Amino acid sequence: MTQTPVKLICIDVDNTLVDDQKNIPEPNREAIRWAHFEKGAHIAINSGRIAPSTRDYMERLGVHDAYPSLNGCVVQDWDGTLIEENNIIRDVALEINAIARDLSCAMFVYHHDLWYLDPGNDYWAESEFKATNIRGTITDTDSLIRRLIPNKMLGVHIDPCITDLLQKRISERFPADVDCFKSDPRFLEIVPKGVNKGTAVQALCRHYGLQKENVMSIGDYYNDIDMFLASGISVAMANAPEDIKSQVTYVTKADNLRCGVAEAICRFLS
């Protein structure tokens, strides 16, 4: 039980909110709706996903609050008003694209509600569609970046050792311009320097007039650490890596398949 009321709950999606079929278990949905409609807590899906995919999960929950997308690169109100937006420098993005091609990595480019990918990456395009239910645009991404400045990029390769090498090269080349981190062994997230799920939490706190102590965050992986640090209560799922569990307020007994999100909400809001 916490003495400071929880007024904002930030929740990761994959391996946290949803099961392995990307569905929200009914106990999670009921607990979130109870927290929102009965206890007055704002709800924010805080994910690396593109905005329409994040919005879809908010719709499934029946909650129409402000929400971040793209690991905090974009934060918007339900009506589409931008609360905060961050971009990767154009020349940096072009060079990151070149590094990825040299390593035979596919590179997604994200701008607002859309994603883009070079031709010849059908496997990854289909994988992204299955994960987000959003069809992207297959196009020359260098030409695209010259027209649109990316909010986020995502390098992917079936071999985690290659994405490790991609991370090393980008981090060494652009230490002051971007941050790189794994959201999955095969996926390397690339965002503007200093932008993360934690800065998204801070933007939401400014938007709602809340303090850190009013926030509970629930996640499972390394890209959730900044979100945990920006929250008064941090909750890791039972399925999280052990070194993540050591950094949080509470670890659920249930994993994402057994409704750990509902457990956390009942634990701290009842």
SVG drawing of the C-alpha trace seen along z (x, -y; Angstrom):
<svg xmlns="http://www.w3.org/2000/svg" viewBox="-16 -21 49 38">
<polyline fill="none" stroke="black" stroke-width="0.4" points="0.0,0.0 1.3,-3.5 0.6,-6.7 0.7,-8.9 -2.2,-8.3 -1.4,-6.8 -2.8,-9.2 -1.0,-7.9 -0.3,-4.3 2.2,-3.7 2.2,-0.3 4.4,1.5 2.8,3.7 4.8,6.8 5.4,9.3 3.6,7.0 0.1,6.0 -0.6,8.6 -0.3,12.4 1.7,14.2 -1.1,13.7 -1.0,9.9 -4.4,10.0 -5.2,8.1 -6.3,10.7 -9.7,9.8 -8.5,9.4 -5.9,6.9 -8.6,4.9 -10.9,5.0 -8.3,3.8 -7.2,1.0 -10.7,-0.2 -11.4,0.0 -8.2,-2.1 -9.3,-4.7 -13.0,-5.0 -13.3,-4.2 -10.0,-5.4 -9.4,-8.3 -6.0,-7.3 -4.9,-8.3 -3.7,-5.4 -0.9,-5.5 0.4,-2.7 4.1,-3.5 5.6,-1.6 8.1,-1.6 5.1,-1.0 3.9,-3.4 1.0,-5.7 -1.9,-4.0 -0.9,-0.6 -0.6,-2.2 -4.0,-3.9 -5.5,-0.6 -4.6,0.8 -6.0,-2.3 -9.2,-1.7 -9.4,1.9 -9.1,0.7 -11.8,-1.9 -9.5,-4.7 -9.1,-7.9 -6.1,-9.6 -2.9,-11.1 -0.3,-8.5 3.3,-8.3 4.6,-6.3 7.9,-5.4 9.6,-5.0 8.7,-8.6 9.7,-10.3 6.1,-11.4 3.6,-12.2 0.1,-13.2 -3.3,-13.9 -6.3,-11.7 -7.4,-14.3 -4.1,-14.2 -2.6,-17.4 1.1,-17.0 2.4,-17.3 6.0,-16.6 7.9,-15.5 11.6,-14.6 13.6,-13.8 16.8,-12.3 19.1,-14.8 18.7,-14.2 22.4,-13.7 22.8,-11.4 19.8,-9.3 21.3,-9.0 24.6,-7.8 22.9,-5.3 21.1,-4.0 24.5,-3.5 25.9,-1.6 22.9,0.7 23.2,1.5 26.9,2.3 25.9,4.9 22.9,6.2 20.4,5.0 17.0,3.9 16.2,0.4 12.7,-0.8 12.2,-4.6 9.3,-6.0 7.7,-9.4 4.5,-10.3 1.8,-7.6 3.7,-5.9 6.6,-3.4 8.9,-3.0 11.3,-0.3 13.6,0.3 12.5,2.8 13.7,6.3 12.8,6.7 9.5,8.6 10.0,10.8 10.5,7.8 7.7,5.8 5.3,8.7 6.6,9.1 5.9,5.4 2.4,5.7 1.6,8.7 2.9,6.9 1.2,3.6 -1.6,4.2 -0.3,1.2 0.8,1.5 4.0,-0.5 5.4,-2.0 8.1,-0.3 10.3,-3.0 13.9,-4.2 14.4,-5.4 17.4,-7.6 15.1,-9.6 12.4,-9.6 14.8,-10.9 15.7,-13.8 12.0,-14.8 10.9,-13.8 13.0,-13.9 12.6,-10.5 11.3,-10.4 12.8,-6.9 14.7,-4.2 14.8,-0.5 17.5,1.8 16.7,5.5 18.6,8.7 17.7,12.3 21.2,12.7 21.4,10.8 25.2,10.6 24.7,8.4 22.4,6.0 25.0,6.0 27.6,4.8 25.1,2.3 24.6,0.9 28.4,0.6 29.0,-1.2 26.2,-3.6 27.0,-4.4 30.7,-5.0 29.9,-7.2 27.1,-9.3 27.5,-9.3 26.1,-12.8 23.2,-12.5 21.3,-9.3 20.7,-6.6 20.6,-2.9 19.1,-0.1 17.7,3.4 14.0,3.9 14.5,7.5 17.7,9.4 17.0,8.9 15.8,5.3 17.9,2.2 15.9,-1.0 17.6,-4.3 16.1,-7.5 17.2,-11.1 19.7,-11.5 18.1,-11.6 14.6,-10.6 13.1,-7.4 10.1,-6.1 11.1,-8.0 11.0,-11.4 7.5,-10.4 6.4,-9.9 7.8,-13.3 6.0,-14.9 2.7,-13.3 3.3,-14.5 3.8,-18.0 0.6,-17.6 -1.5,-16.4 0.2,-18.5 1.5,-15.4 4.6,-14.5 6.8,-11.5 5.3,-10.1 1.9,-9.9 3.1,-7.5 3.2,-3.7 4.9,-2.1 4.7,1.6 7.2,3.2 9.5,6.2 12.6,5.2 15.7,3.0 14.0,0.3 11.6,-0.1 14.3,-1.1 14.0,-4.9 10.2,-4.6 10.9,-2.9 13.3,-5.6 10.7,-8.3 8.0,-6.7 7.3,-6.6 6.3,-3.0 8.0,-0.7 6.7,2.8 8.5,5.6 6.7,8.6 7.6,12.1 8.9,12.8 11.4,9.9 15.2,10.6 16.6,10.9 18.7,7.7 15.6,5.8 13.8,7.2 16.5,5.9 15.8,2.3 12.1,2.0 9.7,1.4 7.8,4.6 7.9,7.8 4.7,9.5 4.1,13.1 2.3,13.6 3.8,13.2 2.2,11.6 0.3,14.8 -1.3,14.8 -2.3,11.1 0.6,9.6 -0.7,6.1 -3.9,6.8 -2.0,8.0 0.1,4.8 -2.9,2.5 -4.8,4.3 -1.6,4.3 -1.1,0.6 -4.5,-1.0 -6.8,1.1"/>
</svg>
